[in-house]
Amino acid sequence: MSLLDWLQAARVKTLGACLGPAMVASGLAMAGGGETSWGPFLCCGPAALLIQVGTNLVNDALDFQRGADTKERVGPRRLTQSGVVSPTAVHAAGVACLLASLLFCLPAFIARGPRLVILVLSCCVMGYAYTGGPLPLAYLGLGDLAVFLFFGIVATCGAKQVHQEGNLWGPDAVTAGAQVGLMAVNMLAVNNLRDAKTDVLAGKMTVPVRFGVGVGKAQVVAETALAYGLGWRWAAVGATWAWAGPLATLPVALVLLWRVVSTTPSREWNGLLALAGLVHVLFCAALGIGLMTSSARLL
């Protein structure tokens, strides 16, 4: 067992999913010269990272125990699957990360009160319930919805709340969170397409397993189109760069879509997952910067 083994289990290539909401929420808070609270916010950065790493480690252990991660799996080697570390140890490490995230959030809890406590606790519960508990979301076909909500809308609205106390579910924050969430789900969709052949054997009812690979590919195209299409909101409120900025990332997104549509899911799709992660980070960075430069105060 080495540090590299644990880094692979943390799935470094997809950790941008926890950075996206932070970048976009900062842009929302700073729009129109808005006041920000950087101290509590910066404490929540490690917390978001720990929630995602904890979710990934619990997934690593429980996917193996449920029979989804076998020798036939075409994705990267998983820590539990490799036999290097026991499922119990990996599971415990994941739970420890989820609990540690709450400690990092203490300054934000003190500053913002019980609403934020409930929100962060719900994120930790969702992270575990993704593959843990009696009704694992990923196995019921609810993984995409969970990622859209908690790595998109909930994370973005919550991060903005840490910066700026006010309306937790403001229309601008929800719109931006939906854009972030759609791009985050794309990473999961690519992962599910790659793993469909082994997921079906484990009873993991993802979109490609339930509806077929063609529908899974269409999902990626539709989510990408909708993420860019929601930019109409920013044009409508005068945040021009929040609409135009993300369009600069469109060429990279089109490369991803072309490869998803034109190739058959295989081991080579490990690179596509990294590309989906890159598109997510670039899109969120462009959106966050665009929102930051807006002269309008955003809700």
C-alpha positions in Angstrom: 0.0 0.0 0.0 1.3 3.4 -0.9 0.2 7.1 -1.1 -0.3 6.6 -4.8 -2.8 3.8 -4.1 -4.8 6.2 -1.9 -4.6 9.0 -4.4 -6.0 6.7 -7.1 -8.8 5.7 -4.8 -9.6 9.4 -4.2 -10.0 9.8 -8.0 -8.0 12.9 -8.4 -9.1 13.4 -12.0 -12.7 14.1 -10.9 -12.0 16.2 -7.8 -12.8 19.3 -9.8 -16.4 18.5 -9.1 -15.9 20.0 -5.6 -14.0 23.1 -7.0 -16.7 24.1 -9.5 -19.4 25.2 -7.0 -16.8 27.1 -5.0 -15.6 29.1 -8.1 -19.1 29.9 -9.3 -20.4 30.8 -5.8 -17.5 33.2 -5.4 -18.4 34.8 -8.7 -22.0 35.2 -7.6 -21.1 36.7 -4.2 -18.6 39.2 -5.8 -21.0 40.3 -8.6 -21.9 44.0 -8.4 -19.3 44.7 -5.7 -21.0 42.3 -3.2 -19.4 41.7 0.2 -17.8 38.4 0.8 -16.7 36.4 3.9 -13.5 34.7 2.8 -12.5 33.3 6.2 -15.4 30.9 6.7 -15.5 30.2 3.0 -11.9 29.1 2.8 -12.5 26.7 5.7 -15.2 25.1 3.6 -12.8 24.3 0.7 -11.1 21.4 2.5 -14.5 20.3 3.7 -15.9 20.0 0.1 -12.8 18.1 -0.9 -13.2 15.7 2.0 -16.8 15.1 1.2 -16.0 14.1 -2.3 -13.0 12.0 -1.3 -15.1 10.3 1.4 -17.8 9.6 -1.1 -15.3 8.1 -3.5 -13.7 5.9 -0.8 -17.0 4.5 0.4 -17.9 3.9 -3.2 -14.6 2.1 -3.7 -15.3 -0.3 -0.8 -19.0 -0.9 -1.4 -18.9 -1.3 -5.2 -16.4 -4.1 -4.6 -18.6 -5.8 -2.0 -21.7 -5.5 -4.2 -19.9 -7.1 -7.1 -19.6 -4.0 -9.4 -15.8 -3.9 -9.3 -14.5 -7.2 -10.7 -11.5 -8.2 -12.7 -13.6 -7.6 -15.9 -14.1 -3.9 -15.1 -12.4 -1.7 -17.7 -12.0 1.4 -15.5 -8.9 2.2 -13.5 -7.9 -0.3 -10.8 -9.8 0.4 -7.5 -8.0 0.2 -4.2 -10.4 -2.4 -2.7 -10.5 -4.4 -5.9 -6.7 -4.7 -6.0 -6.7 -6.4 -2.6 -4.1 -4.0 -1.3 -6.4 -2.7 1.4 -9.4 -4.4 3.0 -12.9 -3.2 2.2 -13.4 -2.4 5.9 -10.3 -0.1 6.0 -11.3 1.7 2.9 -14.9 2.1 4.1 -13.6 3.4 7.4 -11.4 5.9 5.7 -14.3 7.2 3.7 -16.5 7.7 6.7 -13.6 9.4 8.5 -13.3 11.9 5.6 -17.0 12.7 5.7 -16.9 13.3 9.5 -13.7 15.4 9.2 -15.5 17.7 6.7 -17.8 18.8 9.5 -14.9 19.9 11.6 -13.6 22.1 8.8 -17.0 23.7 8.5 -17.2 24.8 12.1 -16.3 28.4 11.5 -18.9 28.6 8.7 -21.5 26.9 11.0 -20.8 29.6 13.7 -21.1 32.4 11.1 -24.2 31.2 9.3 -26.2 29.1 11.7 -28.3 26.0 11.6 -29.4 26.2 7.9 -25.8 25.6 6.8 -25.4 22.8 9.4 -28.4 21.0 7.9 -27.2 21.6 4.4 -23.6 20.2 5.0 -25.0 17.2 7.0 -27.3 16.4 4.0 -24.3 16.5 1.7 -22.4 14.0 3.9 -25.4 11.7 4.2 -25.9 11.8 0.4 -22.2 11.1 -0.1 -22.5 7.9 2.0 -25.9 7.0 0.6 -24.6 7.1 -3.0 -23.5 3.5 -2.6 -24.1 2.9 1.1 -27.0 2.0 3.2 -30.1 -0.1 2.5 -31.1 2.0 -0.6 -27.9 2.9 -2.4 -28.8 5.7 -4.9 -26.4 4.6 -7.6 -27.9 1.2 -7.7 -31.5 2.5 -7.9 -30.7 4.7 -10.9 -30.8 7.9 -8.8 -27.1 8.7 -8.9 -27.4 11.2 -11.7 -30.1 13.2 -9.8 -28.0 13.1 -6.6 -24.9 14.4 -8.3 -26.9 17.2 -10.1 -28.5 18.3 -6.8 -25.6 18.0 -4.4 -22.6 18.7 -6.5 -24.5 21.4 -8.4 -27.4 23.3 -6.9 -26.9 22.5 -3.2 -23.2 23.0 -3.2 -23.3 26.2 -5.2 -26.2 27.8 -3.1 -24.5 26.6 0.1 -21.1 28.1 -0.9 -22.7 31.4 -1.7 -24.5 31.4 1.6 -21.1 31.0 3.4 -19.9 34.1 1.5 -23.1 36.1 1.9 -25.9 35.5 4.2 -29.3 35.9 2.5 -31.7 34.0 0.3 -30.3 30.4 0.3 -32.2 29.4 -2.9 -31.9 32.6 -4.9 -32.9 32.3 -8.6 -29.4 33.2 -9.8 -27.6 30.8 -7.5 -30.0 28.0 -8.5 -29.5 28.7 -12.2 -25.7 28.7 -11.8 -25.9 25.6 -9.6 -27.9 23.8 -12.3 -25.2 24.6 -14.8 -22.5 23.3 -12.5 -24.5 20.2 -11.7 -25.2 19.3 -15.3 -21.4 19.4 -16.1 -20.7 17.3 -13.0 -23.3 14.7 -14.1 -21.5 14.5 -17.4 -18.5 13.0 -15.5 -20.7 10.4 -14.0 -22.5 9.7 -17.3 -19.2 9.0 -19.0 -18.1 6.7 -16.1 -21.4 4.9 -16.3 -21.2 4.3 -20.1 -17.7 2.9 -19.7 -18.7 0.5 -16.9 -22.2 -0.5 -18.3 -21.2 -4.1 -19.1 -20.1 -4.9 -15.6 -22.7 -2.7 -13.8 -25.5 -4.7 -15.4 -24.1 -7.9 -13.8 -24.0 -6.2 -10.4 -27.6 -4.9 -10.7 -26.4 -1.3 -10.8 -29.2 0.4 -12.7 -27.5 3.3 -14.3 -28.9 5.1 -17.3 -27.0 3.0 -19.9 -27.9 -0.2 -18.0 -31.6 0.7 -17.8 -32.1 2.4 -21.2 -29.1 1.4 -23.3 -25.8 2.9 -24.4 -27.5 5.1 -27.0 -29.6 6.9 -24.4 -26.5 7.2 -22.2 -24.7 9.0 -25.0 -27.7 11.2 -25.7 -27.7 12.1 -22.0 -24.2 13.6 -22.2 -25.1 15.6 -25.3 -28.3 16.9 -23.7 -26.7 17.9 -20.4 -24.0 19.8 -22.2 -26.4 21.6 -24.4 -28.6 22.5 -21.4 -25.6 23.7 -19.3 -24.6 26.2 -22.1 -28.2 27.0 -22.9 -29.0 28.2 -19.3 -26.6 31.1 -20.1 -29.7 32.9 -21.4 -30.3 33.8 -17.7 -27.1 35.9 -17.5 -27.8 37.6 -20.8 -31.3 38.5 -19.4 -29.9 40.1 -16.2 -27.1 42.0 -17.9 -24.3 39.7 -16.8 -22.8 39.5 -20.3 -19.6 37.8 -19.5 -21.3 35.1 -17.5 -23.1 34.2 -20.7 -20.2 34.7 -23.1 -17.3 33.5 -21.0 -18.3 29.8 -20.9 -18.7 29.8 -24.6 -14.9 30.0 -24.9 -14.9 26.4 -23.4 -17.3 25.1 -26.0 -14.5 23.8 -28.4 -13.2 21.5 -25.6 -16.8 20.4 -24.8 -17.4 19.6 -28.5 -14.3 17.4 -28.6 -15.7 15.5 -25.6 -19.1 15.1 -27.3 -17.6 13.9 -30.6 -15.6 11.2 -28.8 -18.5 10.1 -26.7 -20.8 9.9 -29.7 -18.4 8.4 -32.2 -16.6 5.7 -30.1 -17.6 2.6 -28.3 -17.2 2.6 -24.5 -14.0 0.8 -23.6 -10.8 1.1 -21.5 -9.8 4.0 -23.7 -12.7 5.9 -22.1 -10.6 6.5 -19.0 -9.2 9.4 -20.9 -12.7 10.6 -21.7 -13.5 10.8 -18.0 -10.5 13.0 -17.4 -11.6 15.2 -20.4 -15.1 15.5 -18.9 -13.5 16.6 -15.6 -11.5 19.2 -17.5 -14.6 20.5 -19.3 -16.3 20.9 -15.9 -13.4 22.9 -14.4 -13.0 25.1 -17.4 -16.7 25.8 -17.7 -17.0 26.6 -14.0 -14.0 28.8 -14.0 -15.3 30.8 -17.0 -18.7 31.1 -15.4 -17.3 32.2 -12.1 -15.1 34.9 -13.6 -18.0 36.0 -15.8 -20.3 36.4 -12.8 -17.6 38.2 -10.9 -17.3 40.9 -13.6 -21.0 41.5 -13.6 -22.1 45.0 -12.5 -25.5 43.6 -11.4 -26.1 42.3 -7.9 -27.1 38.6 -8.2 -29.4 36.6 -5.9 
